Amino acid sequence: MNEFYRAEANEFDAIFKSIGKDWMLISASDGERANTMTASWGCCGVLWNKPVAVCFIRPTRHTFAFTEKSDRFSLAFFDGEEREALALCGKMSGRDGDKFRAAGLTCAYTEDGVPYPAEATRVLICRKLYADLLRPEAFLEQALLSNYEKNDYHKVYVGEIEQVLLKKNA
């Protein structure tokens, strides 16, 4: 009497599709400027009895320095109409100019200065709880190391979700 069927992860929870297929923007500020980047790796859940979001940023990315200097960051999700903007934010470096403007996005800020794109439909405002570089010796599945041909291992950030911003009428 097996009443279960085998399903894909995104059938279990929409966050799998939102991050892995639709992508998200990670934004942070250094106190003077803001930067954003596209990401398709991350997760949400419960850790240390807190709602958390986890994101990964390579130290070579311009957004990395912004995230390092701030104790908060945002993860922004869209409904699909901004795909070109997200693609641009994944290709263009913030070192070359204002990615928000170039992508046709508006950089908004929370009361405490956390940047996020105003065009997003859902935004998570996160306070960093933990950060560490991924280490090659910690990988149990060696095939995953092929994601790091340049040995540019991501830094993982675990952030407590302090605010959830949902666009009205979205």
C-alpha positions in Angstrom: 0.0 0.0 0.0 2.6 2.6 -1.1 0.8 5.9 -1.4 3.9 7.8 -2.4 5.3 8.7 -5.8 8.8 9.7 -6.7 9.0 13.5 -7.4 11.5 16.1 -8.3 12.9 18.4 -5.5 11.1 21.4 -6.9 7.7 19.6 -6.5 8.5 19.4 -2.7 9.2 23.1 -2.3 9.2 26.0 -4.8 12.5 27.3 -3.4 14.4 24.7 -5.4 13.0 26.2 -8.6 13.3 29.8 -7.4 17.1 29.4 -6.8 18.2 26.7 -9.2 16.2 27.4 -12.3 14.8 31.0 -11.9 18.0 32.3 -10.2 18.2 35.0 -7.5 20.2 38.1 -6.9 22.5 38.4 -3.9 23.0 42.1 -2.9 25.2 43.7 -0.2 26.6 47.1 0.6 30.0 48.3 1.8 28.4 51.3 3.6 28.8 53.6 0.6 28.0 51.6 -2.5 25.9 48.5 -3.3 26.5 45.6 -5.6 24.5 42.6 -6.8 25.2 39.3 -8.4 23.2 36.4 -9.9 23.3 33.1 -8.1 21.8 29.7 -8.7 23.3 27.9 -5.7 21.7 28.3 -2.3 19.1 27.0 0.1 16.7 27.9 2.8 15.8 26.0 6.0 16.1 25.9 9.7 19.5 25.9 11.5 20.3 26.6 15.1 16.5 27.0 15.7 16.4 30.0 13.3 15.0 30.4 9.8 18.1 30.7 7.5 19.2 31.2 4.0 22.5 29.9 2.6 24.3 31.4 -0.3 27.7 30.9 -1.9 30.0 33.5 -3.4 33.4 33.0 -5.0 36.1 35.4 -3.6 36.8 36.5 -7.1 33.4 38.1 -7.4 33.1 41.8 -6.8 30.0 41.2 -4.6 32.3 39.2 -2.3 34.0 42.3 -0.9 30.6 43.9 -0.2 29.3 40.8 1.6 32.5 40.6 3.6 32.2 44.2 4.8 28.5 44.0 5.8 26.8 42.0 8.4 23.7 41.7 6.3 22.8 40.8 2.7 19.6 40.3 0.6 18.4 37.5 -1.6 15.9 38.6 -4.2 13.6 36.5 -6.3 11.6 37.4 -9.4 8.7 36.0 -11.4 10.6 35.5 -14.6 10.1 38.7 -16.5 13.6 40.0 -15.4 15.5 37.0 -16.8 17.6 39.3 -19.1 18.5 41.5 -16.1 19.5 38.5 -14.0 21.6 37.2 -16.9 23.4 40.6 -17.2 24.0 40.6 -13.4 25.7 37.2 -13.8 28.0 38.4 -16.6 28.8 42.0 -15.9 31.2 42.8 -13.0 30.3 45.6 -10.6 33.9 46.7 -11.1 32.9 47.9 -14.6 29.9 50.0 -13.4 26.5 50.0 -11.6 25.0 46.6 -12.3 21.6 47.7 -10.9 21.4 50.5 -13.4 22.8 48.5 -16.3 20.2 45.8 -15.7 17.4 48.3 -15.5 16.9 47.6 -11.8 16.3 50.0 -9.0 18.5 49.6 -5.9 16.2 50.0 -2.9 17.3 49.9 0.8 15.8 48.6 4.0 15.7 51.0 7.0 19.0 49.6 8.1 20.7 50.0 4.7 20.5 46.5 3.2 20.2 46.9 -0.6 17.8 44.9 -2.8 16.3 45.3 -6.3 12.9 47.0 -6.0 11.6 45.0 -8.9 11.8 41.7 -7.0 8.6 40.0 -5.9 10.2 38.3 -2.9 13.2 39.4 -0.8 14.9 37.8 2.1 16.9 40.2 4.4 19.6 38.1 6.1 22.0 38.7 9.0 25.2 36.7 8.7 25.6 34.0 11.3 28.4 31.9 9.8 30.8 32.1 6.9 33.6 29.8 5.8 35.4 28.8 2.6 34.7 25.5 1.1 37.8 23.3 1.3 38.7 20.6 -1.2 39.6 18.1 1.4 36.0 18.3 2.8 34.4 17.1 -0.4 33.1 13.6 0.0 32.2 13.3 -3.7 35.4 14.1 -5.6 33.6 14.7 -8.9 32.2 17.9 -7.4 35.7 19.4 -7.5 35.2 19.8 -11.3 33.2 22.9 -10.4 36.5 24.4 -9.2 39.0 24.0 -12.0 40.7 27.3 -10.9 40.6 26.4 -7.2 38.3 29.3 -6.6 36.2 27.7 -3.9 33.1 29.5 -2.8 32.6 31.1 0.6 29.4 29.9 2.2 27.3 32.4 4.1 24.5 31.3 6.5 22.2 34.1 7.2 19.3 34.4 9.6 16.3 35.5 7.7 15.4 38.7 9.6 12.8 40.0 7.2 10.7 38.7 4.3 9.5 41.3 1.9 6.7 40.3 -0.4 5.6 42.6 -3.3 1.9 43.6 -2.9 -0.3 42.3 -5.7 2.4 40.0 -7.0 
